Amino acid sequence: MFPLHRKTVCPPAQVVTKTGPPFRHYVEEAIAKVLRCHSGEGRNPLISKHYEPQAFAGVMENGRFTIGLEETMKKFAWQLQLNLFSLFVFALALALAPLTQGNERACAAESPSTFTLAPAGIQPADLAPGLDTRIIDKLFSTINQMPEDVSFSKGKPIAKLDYQYDGSAPMFGTDRNQSIGLVISGFLKFDPAGRYEIKAKSNDGIRIKLADKIIIEDPDVHSDRFSSVAILDAPQAGFVPLRIQYFQRKGSACLQLYWKRPGSDHFDIIPEEAYWRTNQP
């Protein structure tokens, strides 16, 4: 080993070509160029006084000048690792951004929606208990495939929405246990006035409208599950028009409607006395 310093005149040095990782080879080659001395030029003008002489040490091995720069290599390696880590963090942030946005959108979609209800101008004397039904025998995959009411035949009135089938018994007063679509209509009585919360449990698809506003929708084929919760503000007591589209494709079936009344801390099946229909034939 011999030290190199600013006044050292050294013979031409060959570019180091020893085998090893590409990064080390690149650094050794760059340092060899910096340290290259030219005959008659004295010290290398590229070597500044800011370089410590002991930082540059080497040995001649078979006519080659081998750089011994462990500390320098460590600094280069540390800087490279830092840059690679920063690049990794940046790339990870870019990759996760769509997922984060997707989660935000999902959370927003699942947040309860609030609706203000205005009761219909109808008198109790014009109403009868229960809900009207219209039925069609057809295999659906989504609510959006269901035709208009005129394609349905009139079914028996139902007292309330609290149905759960294992797939063997006939459904909704019919002789069928699958491949059926229903339109259920009437009025939902809100009394007293105040804030209500409503959710449905269905199998398969369902769409619920109150006062011609879609408050709940779970339109595709699925097993028993609850819908999102709709928050309803009823400024005054009264009867609000209700319309439900529902289909059962195959297997088990479920159609239940729950609410949380003003002042309550839990959901209950909506009782029979809340469902009404016009008493016209």
Rosetta blueprint (number, residue, H / E / L):
1 M L
2 F E
3 P E
4 L L
5 H L
6 R L
7 K L
8 T L
9 V L
10 C L
11 P L
12 P L
13 A L
14 Q L
15 V L
16 V L
17 T L
18 K L
19 T L
20 G L
21 P L
22 P H
23 F H
24 R H
25 H H
26 Y H
27 V H
28 E H
29 E H
30 A H
31 I H
32 A H
33 K H
34 V H
35 L H
36 R L
37 C L
38 H L
39 S L
40 G L
41 E L
42 G L
43 R L
44 N L
45 P L
46 L L
47 I L
48 S L
49 K L
50 H L
51 Y L
52 E L
53 P H
54 Q H
55 A H
56 F L
57 A E
58 G E
59 V E
60 M E
61 E E
62 N L
63 G L
64 R E
65 F E
66 T E
67 I E
68 G L
69 L L
70 E H
71 E H
72 T H
73 M H
74 K H
75 K H
76 F H
77 A H
78 W H
79 Q H
80 L H
81 Q H
82 L H
83 N H
84 L H
85 F H
86 S H
87 L H
88 F H
89 V H
90 F H
91 A H
92 L H
93 A H
94 L H
95 A H
96 L H
97 A H
98 P H
99 L H
100 T H
101 Q H
102 G H
103 N H
104 E H
105 R H
106 A H
107 C H
108 A H
109 A H
110 E H
111 S L
112 P L
113 S E
114 T E
115 F E
116 T E
117 L L
118 A L
119 P L
120 A L
121 G L
122 I L
123 Q L
124 P H
125 A H
126 D H
127 L E
128 A E
129 P E
130 G L
131 L E
132 D E
133 T E
134 R E
135 I E
136 I E
137 D E
138 K L
139 L L
140 F L
141 S L
142 T E
143 I H
144 N H
145 Q H
146 M L
147 P L
148 E L
149 D H
150 V H
151 S H
152 F L
153 S E
154 K E
155 G L
156 K L
157 P L
158 I E
159 A L
160 K L
161 L L
162 D E
163 Y E
164 Q E
165 Y E
166 D L
167 G L
168 S L
169 A L
170 P L
171 M L
172 F L
173 G L
174 T L
175 D L
176 R L
177 N L
178 Q L
179 S L
180 I E
181 G E
182 L E
183 V E
184 I E
185 S E
186 G E
187 F E
188 L E
189 K E
190 F E
191 D L
192 P L
193 A L
194 G E
195 R E
196 Y E
197 E E
198 I E
199 K E
200 A E
201 K E
202 S E
203 N E
204 D L
205 G L
206 I E
207 R E
208 I E
209 K E
210 L E
211 A L
212 D L
213 K E
214 I E
215 I E
216 I E
217 E E
218 D E
219 P L
220 D E
221 V L
222 H L
223 S L
224 D L
225 R E
226 F E
227 S L
228 S L
229 V L
230 A E
231 I E
232 L E
233 D E
234 A E
235 P L
236 Q L
237 A L
238 G E
239 F E
240 V E
241 P E
242 L E
243 R E
244 I E
245 Q E
246 Y E
247 F E
248 Q E
249 R L
250 K L
251 G L
252 S L
253 A E
254 C E
255 L E
256 Q E
257 L E
258 Y E
259 W E
260 K E
261 R L
262 P L
263 G L
264 S L
265 D L
266 H L
267 F L
268 D E
269 I E
270 I L
271 P L
272 E H
273 E H
274 A H
275 Y E
276 W E
277 R E
278 T E
279 N L
280 Q L
281 P L
